[in-house]
Amino acid sequence: MPVRIAIFDDNKNIRDSIAMLLRTEKNFEVVGSFAHVLDCIEDIKQCNPGVILMDIEMPGMTGIEAVRLIKKELPGVLILMQTVFEDDDNVFDSICAGASGYILKNFLNTKLIDSIKELEFGGSPMSPSIARKVLNKMQEIPQHISNTPAMDYKLTSREKEVLACVVNGLSYKMIADALFISYETVRSHIKHIYEKLHVASLTEAVHKAITERIVKTG
């Protein structure tokens, strides 16, 4: 099945350029193109995308606010933010709100297709500095949460090892090297972890792993 993609950007030229680029990939299908996010839930339900490309700066309501609404109503949708600046609080806030990654607008032509494929394979395109900020934020757990019993999601010992590596900031390649397994095996384990934890992104998996003490951190 093709990857169904919706585009949210207030600039029509950018939306059209992105749509044209995505249509060069035979497994991608652009199912929606929108100039604002004020009706985002209704728009998404109508076009039913699996991946959303979301601009952070949107009129009327920001892309970050839209992410919060979307993830609350439609948690299974993957959201890739597009931004001009990489290391700002907006990117960090977007990831914490539920976005699965981001791409710089300057690199849409060269990295967008690969970034969407990475999302589909369970990855989270983001720089190490943003990933570390997100991880540090998630590790600021209230004492009453850290003292609650750990949940049992029936993860295998290997799946817990992979999840612990993810929580500690390792990339898929680094996990493969650390555990002496293939990159494809890491992807397979991540897929099973998502299913067992009932999450749809790496950020959600890390958050649940930390807040529910599924694996040890650090």
Helices and strands as residue ranges (DSSP letters): E 3-8, H 12-22, E 28-34, H 40-47, E 51-55, H 63-73, E 78-83, H 89-97, E 101-104, G 105-107, H 108-120, H 128-138, H 143-146, H 157-167, H 172-179, H 183-197, H 202-211
